[in-house]
Amino acid sequence: MQTKIVWFSLLTACGAPSSDELLPAPDPTDGVQLAYAIEVAPGTEAWKCNVTDLPTDRWLSVNHVESVQNAAMHHMDLMAVALAAPDLEPGEYDCAEIYARYPALMDDGITVYASQQETQEIRLPPGTVAELLPRMRVMQEIHFVNPTDQPVEAYSKINAYKYPDAEVTQTIWGGAVRDVDIAIPARATAHVEWTRCVMNADVDVMFLSTHTHQLAQRAEVRTFDGNAMGELIYSNDDWHAPPLQDYTATPLHVPAGQGFELACHYANPSDHEVNWGFEAKDEMCQIAIVFTPGDTNRKCEIVAQGVR
């Protein structure tokens, strides 16, 4: 598999690929662009990870991010890996190999950015930023399935723009809650896997989204007060491109002890049970939230899971 990797840093904005018109790199004084592309052979699935150090010598406060990728991209994410894989050297890898070597990445890898949309733009409220450490080691991950009879270039580009340090008032944090005990029976037509979690401290949610694979007919998120479910706040019936729920105008306050119920509705036409896994033939059911304050100890803790 041919691979093309291009990094645009604060130090240089040259060497852009031919697809640069899709998202021009910012001026070196304004931000950083990360671009990664792979050629995916006909009828194959590619799950590749590129590990590198951010080319920044100072803390980078980011309030505004834009990204572009193939419309058919299953997912892309950018993860800080130092806590979960401290000896992972820069280079390009098969992602399955990395996750097998470093299983802690699933829970301790810090997702810096992710997208399941062809284009995405995030702008946080004034004074609110994500802070990136200087020379932070990150892994950019691309998962793409090419069902055609022609090779396809799978690409992902991210622009992160600098925000004045003097104007920063608060930071963000976030995380994912996953159901890894999925078991969808063969020939099931209305199988639901659900997970409930509660926050261990107060947060104000800025963004919320879900992630499933192709057997999912719908993913729903309801509020949960620790005892009973409340209103439906998110519903998506397009497993391929779940929308990003934006609460930046009016953050969703979630007190400690309250949280969410995620319910994933499946139909399985195959003659075998389908379980949790990374590949397209497997399934997932997870919710991702981004919130303030940027306290790394705050998370939504699973309190119950089941099926119906």
SULVENUR-V589100 format. One line per field, one symbol per residue. ss: DSSP state (@ for helix, = for strand, . for the rest). phi: phi as a letter, one per 20 degrees, with the letter a starting at -180 (. if undefined). A space follows every 50 residues. Layout:
ss=???
phi=???
//
This chain:
ss=..======.........@@@@@........==========...======= ===......==========.....======..........====@@@@@@ @...@@@@.======...=====....=====....==========.... .===========..@@@..==.======....==......=========. ..==========...=========....========........==.... .===....========.......===......=.========.......= =======.
phi=.fccccdddfebcemfffefffbgffggedrcddcbbcedfgmcddcdcd dbegececgdecdcccbcagfeffacbccedffebfdfegqdcffgffff fcgfggddfdfebbbcdfcbcccfggndbdddfflffccedccbddeeec fceecbccdddfcggfefdbddbarcdceddfbefgmfdbdcdccdccfe afbdfebbbcbbdfffeaccccfbenccfdffdbbbddgfcffefddffc gefcfgndabddcddcccffebfddfrefffecbbbccccbdfeefeebe efdabacb
//
